Amino acid sequence: MSDVTRLSVFKTYKLYVGGKFPRSESGRVYEVTDPKSNWLANAPLSSRKDARDAVVAARKAFGGWSGATAYNRGQVLYRVAEMLEGRRDQFTREVADAEGLSRSKSAAVVDATIDRWVWYAGWTDKIAQIVGGGNPVAGPYFNLSSPEPTGVVAVLAPQDSSFLGLVSVLAPVIATGNTAVVVASEQRPLPALSLAEVLATSDVPGGVVNVLSGRTAEIAAPLAAHQDVNAIDLAGADADLAKELEIAAADNLKRVLRPQPVDYFETPGTDRMTAFLETKTVWHPTGSLGAGGSSY
């Protein structure tokens, strides 16, 4: 055998937009390091143009995804969990490097993340029973309320929890039929970019989830002001940035979920699902049955 030292093949991380893996249109990258400042990879440095392209892809995918049955969305999310389970070792390494965790603690984070996908997969066809139903009214009418997805949601992923936190804010958005433009953790984007590879090879249609990496403030500003973004989750914004983005979001009356302290290991409630749902209420006359005037 040759004594020549083999050169490692370094992974090229890319954005995930519309089901494809483009480089940033700006051609820029930035260095990603571990907590000890050791170089891990170069990640794409997204531009405003990348953000706008991601919104276009998310809007294009919204009709098909929101129109799918809730049961089908649950099947798709469960498939993502299956694939994450198959790549458990890879994500354990990436989360350990990104967050400076031991392999055992990183494995616990990855296991919790996979379980979180399964948890939300189970909610897709059940959330309507909680936030919808028949309303009692004083009159001969049916009055029915049902939840509907709000549309395209911009999601600023948590900065410190690069994988569990990311999934905890992304999964509820798409479980309820919205499409998402995700801004990955600025200093720890690699698990998010690898998650995009799982989404691309699962049953999630292209454009349902779009993943951008780079400077959170630089990418979030055009998303908050974008007229075709219906809501924004500010989980990954600090107080000053969150205030700026709220002001920008008010221009087209976006739904805004403000940042708040969260223990992502705790079982979540339904708040992140209901935050991005609209309620449609329909009135319909009951009518009468038979000569006796009975109604149904």
Secondary structure, DSSP 8 states (H G I E B T S, - for coil): ---------------BBTTB----TT--EEEEE-TT--EEEEEE---HHHHHHHHHHHHHHHHHHHHS-HHHHHHHHHHHHHHHHHTHHHHHHHHHHHHT--HHHHHHHHHHHHHHHHHHHHHTTTHHHHH-EE---SSSEEEEEEEEE-SEEEEE--SS-TTHHHHHHHHHHHHTT-EEEEE--SS--HHHHHHHHHHHTSS--TTSEEEE-S-HHHHHHHHHH-TT--EEE-TT--HHHHHHHHHHHGGGT-EEE------TTS---SHHHHTTEEEEEEEEE---BTTTTB--
